[in-house]
Structures are given as C-alpha cells and as structure tokens.
Amino acid sequence: MIEDNRNLTEDRPTFVTHLECSMTGERYEADRLHNLSAAGKPLLVRYDLDGVKGALTKAKLADRPMDLWRWRELLPVRRTENIVSLGEIATPLIELPTLASTHGATGSLIVKDEGRLPTGSFKARGLVMAVAMAKELGITHMAMPTNGNAGAALSAYASHCGIKTTIFCPADTPETNISEMALQGADVYRVNGLIDDCGKIVGAGKETVGWFDTSTLKEPYRIEGKKTMGLELAEQLGWELPDVIFYPTGGGTGLIGMWKAFAELEAIGFIGTKRPRMVAVQATGCAPMVKAYEDGVEHAPRWENAATIASGIRVPQAVGDFLILRAVRESGGFAIAVDDDAIQAGLDEVAGKEGFLLCPEGAATYAAWQTSLKDGRIQPTDRSVLFNCAIGLKYPLPKIEKSLDRHGQIDWAQFRR
Ligand SMILES: *Cc1c(COP(=O)(O)O)cnc(C)c1O
C-alpha cells in the first residue's frame, strides 16, 4: 500500500468524452475495448477540458498526494475501484550541476529520474493505466511484445489484479527483465527476432487465443499514463516548462504523451503557450525517427538490423511515427542519434562525476545533450531536462575484479592514489 491513498478512495468526476483517430480525427465511443482505429492508427483519448477547467484548480491539486493519481480528472479511469496501484510516486528532478558547468552550460541540466517508479521504469506509468482500463473493461488476458521494461510493468500490474499475461521478447532482452516478468506471474517467451517480430505473434494470436493486444500505441490508454510525465514536470517546475526536453525514443509513447499533456494543460489554463523543444534521441544502430526527421518525411520505414546497448529504444518501426515527428517539428525540436560508445561514455561520466547511475537510454539523452550543446543546436543558457527512464541497476553492469587478501601484506599507499 502506498502511504497516503486518500486520492484513490475519493471519488471524482471523470471527463472522458470519446476517443479519436490520431490520423483522420474519426470519433470512437469511450468505455469500450479498442485497439487501432479503422485507419490502422493510434487512438487518442479526448476529454471535456472545459469541465476539467471548472473542476480542477492548482490549489486543489497542491492538496493531493504527490503521485500519478493526483491527475485523475485528466485520466481515463472512471471508477476508483478499478485503479490498480503499486505506488506510482511523482519522480524527482535531479540537477547535474558539475557536468553542466564542465560542459559550459549556464542553464540548468536536470534529470527526471523515472527509475524510482514501480518495476524500476517509466513503463509503470503507461501500464498502470492500461491495466486499470483493462480491468474496467473486463479483459482477463493481456499479451505484449516487449524489450523488457514494458513487460515487467505489465506483468506486475496485471498479476496485482488477477489478469493473465503472455509476453514475447527478443532473445537477447536483459536477463533481469526476463526474470522479473516470470516472477511477477507472466508466461514469458524469448523469440529469435526483434520487438516488431514479437508484435506479429501477438497480433496473429488475437483471434485464436483471445488475448488483448497491449502493444505500444495499439491500445489507447498507455499514452494517457505516460502523459503524466508532462503534467508532473510542469507542476514541479512551477508551471514553467523547460527550454528543451531530451527523450529516448522507441515507440515514442512518452514524447507523444507529454506533447498531448502540454496542450491539455494550456486548455485548462494551467500553462501558457510556451513549449519546450522536444528532442527525440535514438541510437545510431536504430534511428528510424532521426532518418525520417532528416529526410523531411512523415512516416519512418523499418530500420533493418537494429542494434544498440540501449535495448529500450531498439524499436525498428513505430506505429506512432508520424505523431513523434509532428511533436518534434511543431515544437521546433529535432531528432538526434548517438552511438553506443557515446552512450557508454555518458553513462560512465554521469555515474563517476555525479554519482548517478543512469540506464543506457538515459545515458543516450545525456550524450545527445552534450553533442547538441557542442554543435549549437541548443544554447548554453537553455534549461534542459533529460529523461532517465529506468533504474541503471536493471542492466548488465561491468564486473569489478579488484580484491584484497586480508592475510597478506597490504599496500596502504594504493588507497591514497
Ligand atoms: C520503453 C523505453 C524507452 C522508450 O520509450 P517510448 O516512450 O516507448 O519511446 C526508453 N527507455 C527505456 C528504459 C524504456 O524502457
């Protein structure tokens, strides 16, 4: 149980009006099972924002516990009893002052540390919402392709409320992820392919097995959970959004979700028109969004032979590609790729100099920040926010070989070096 769950028991009005195809604008009824729209595109949840404006004030919000459910008026769950919770705290903003000044930045360099969430990654935000809605809509079996963290979050929340899960992941998914999924009750399979190959199995089994397809953006509620990153960030920064956001982009749920959150916050009068520049960060070994951004196109073809140590962003093809690219372009941001050496160097530097062990995807945003600062794509005065999307401890760590023989002669001088 989370310490203060007042907000989970207090009934509040909900404001969902309908769902909408993100491509054609076609309307779909709320409170029903949906995957993609008829056009094969993601569905977005729409709210009566005037109603929210009348119901929610900054002062009211300030009285609530600092967690994800404080945003209830902007979330899709209708009935409080359907909320599934493992303690979704608001994640802290951590400044990296040493590295900011080392690299000549005068504006602050801030990490939003999503590794503090249940199951150690921000996938908890999306999946807590998807599972709560699944519960609300009577789903009993959910299936998912995953690079690890999403499956971990799905298995945790689904098991917490008695929903069965079947999960498919690439064979080289980090061991920790595979073990945690299995321990948390999932039926998990390693597949000799990438995440989109796993996705095809989930799609193909829908009719025969009867499971619900919980793939990224193929169900409409994960994005609503991920959007709370944007809501939370705005509130934490005193309703003044940062200049730049660096986001490690795989399926793009978080980037698209935050962009949606900012629009909703403006509509309810909580922020003005200022928006951060949204930067989509990818690895050079899998950079479909960067290529599409540079080519000036709206859709990104599949990236062949995708490979990177940042497994969470090894997504060769994203169904929400045009939504990612739209947010990046509308915001005046850009898409940038960094290679695995730069990711590892960034991880080492932030851990060694700031004592903050990032996940590889988080380290990619740091490497991208450094590159962008150097090549002038961002200014030294910019206030930048990096997303560390998972706890660094979930990933393979280097083996440390130093040891000491307590019976032998100790060379005390070594400790002074
Ligand atoms: C899933 C994941 C990402 C990518 O997030 P999207 O919103 O799907 O683009 C980045 N980092 C980590 C650690 C992840 O697990």
The ligand as a Gaussian input file, in Angstrom:
#p B3LYP/6-31G(d) Opt

LIG

0 1
 C       10.489000       1.845000     -23.388000
 C       11.688000       2.575000     -23.027000
 C       12.076000       3.713000     -23.743000
 C       11.304000       4.235000     -24.918000
 O       10.082000       4.794000     -24.530000
 P        8.932000       5.114000     -25.560000
 O        8.045000       6.085000     -24.868000
 O        8.253000       3.833000     -25.878000
 O        9.564000       5.707000     -26.778000
 C       13.228000       4.369000     -23.318000
 N       13.948000       3.938000     -22.277000
 C       13.597000       2.856000     -21.562000
 C       14.434000       2.451000     -20.413000
 C       12.458000       2.138000     -21.909000
 O       12.116000       1.060000     -21.189000

